[in-house]
């Protein structure tokens, strides 16, 4: 993808990003398969905690 194509792609997506219409896809558990199927995580909770530590 050259610079002109990239600029055109970003320009097309800008209105959608600005209004936040699809932001829930990134932040909502409604689209999070792991949240709905917690058994997929397995039992390796310690390594998950290292990747995403809980804020105190």
N, C-alpha and C positions, 0 to 999 in steps of 0.2 A: 504494500500500500504506500503510495507516494504522499508527499506532504499535502497536495491539493485534495486528494481523496480523503485523507484523515481530517482535514479542516472541514470538508463537506459533511462527513459523518458526524463530527462533533457538533456542527451547526444544526443538523437535523435532530440530534438528541437533546440539545440545550433546553428547549421549552419543556420537555418532559421532566428533566432533572430539576429545573427551576421551580416547577409547581409541586413537585413531590408526589405526584399521582401514584407512582410505583414504589415509593420508599418502603411501604409495608413489606414488600417482598424481602427486603434486606434485614428488617428489624423485628418482624413479627414471628411468633412461634407457629402461626397458622401455616407457614410454608416450610417449617423446619421438620424434616422427616425424623431426625434423631430425637427431637422432643416428643414426637408422637410414638416412637419406637425405641424407647430407652434401652432395650435389650441389645440393640446394635452396638452400643458403647462398649459392651463387655464389662469385665471386672477390673480393668486397668485404670482405676480412678486416680491413682497417684500421678501417673504421667499426664493425665488430663489437667490435674491441678497445677502442674509445673507449666503447662502451656498457657493456661488461663487462670492465674491466681485470683483468689477471692479478695476483693478490697475490704479492708477492715476499717 
